[in-house]
Amino acid sequence: MHWITSIEGGPKRVNHAAVSMGSKIYTFGGYCSGESLREYVSMDVHVLNTKTFRWTKHPVSELPYFENDDILPFKRYGHTAVSYGDNIYIWGGKNDRTCCAVLFCFDTVWHCWTAPTCTGDIPFARDGHTACVWRNKMIVFGGYEEDCLAFAKSMYILNLDTKHWSHIITSGEEPSLRDFHTAVCIGDRMYVFGGRGSVATNGIYLPRDERYSSNLWYLDLHENKWYNTKATGDIPIGRRSHSAFVYNEKMYIFGGYNAVLGHHFNDTYVYDPKTNEWTALSPNYSPPCRRRRQACIAVDDRVFLFGGTSPIDGTEENTRNDYLYDSDRKLNDHSDMYVLDFKPTLKTLALIVTQKYKLDMSILPANLRTEYSNMFNANNITMNRPNHSAG
């Protein structure tokens, strides 16, 4: 397992939502420090070709929101994205003026947005929730409801074929209310780790009462029953705004933030459901710096980590126990991308050595020089304009 490269020049985004579709990764919205978060503008869409490591910006990003507000999502953060068939579904999230409960669909074939009509028990708007796909259903858990000023208490499932929402009653030892946790589906279970909770009653969030749990929970998706795994091993410190992904039926987490400790992380852990055990990992080469609110997407044997935000050098210790630690004035947003390769080929390892020692590439074939350039040179985001003409 190797961190094989870090590449600058990608979309500088924090609290964005991303999902893979074949060999491409689509990332939606998020914010960057200094941008206005109160304006209604259409959500930007960036696409990463995971074969070439090159980013493009999708032309729908340039559509004016107010002329298309019946089908276009406004730019937001704290939302979720899931893929099903050829479509990507965006739900929830907020800007600095309002939160959203409309379901949006991005068609990856025709490269357009729609807002499907939904029926049933439509959940209240929230952000900081998770959304997982199990079979033909999208499961929404946790988050923070702006209208109630409290952590969301209800779980909902959307049938992605019928677009019908259902409120799900669960049983068992339920996890505490939380936001900015992670959730992944492995088999017929949804695993939930981390997030920001509070000791306040009725789910009301008070900054000085923040709590971070290191317990790992799963929901049996047949029984709708919660279980505390009581996992063993190298149990990660509780955190929020970290990343989670699944590879070979195991759950991995990276990074995140614990406000009680005043600490950002850049550690990597794996949980094996078969042994019910956590293991701390130390991939080869330099890992990303400590950060939170990044995206981390697995495609085949590689994981692509991009964006997020980190404390400016020397500021983290000063913010400990200071409940203004979330101020973006003390954080640095990232436009970089790191690639973690679980099974690096001999060619990939040779390219890493070539780059490390600055070896002469001029005698190598053109295709290898291009691959080397894509793997180590900064991106220059271009506009992708798909051609749907017949023929």
Helices and strands as residue ranges (DSSP letters): E 2-7, E 17-21, E 24-28, E 45-49, E 54-57, G 59-62, G 65-67, E 80-84, E 87-91, E 104-107, E 112-114, E 119-120, E 130-134, E 137-141, E 144-145, E 150-151, E 155-159, E 164-168, E 171-172, E 182-186, E 189-193, E 197-198, G 201-203, G 207-209, E 210-211, E 216-220, E 225-228, E 232-233, E 243-247, E 250-258, E 263-272, E 277-281, E 295-299, E 302-306, E 309-311, H 316-319, G 328-330, E 331-333, E 337-341, H 346-356, H 366-376, E 382-383
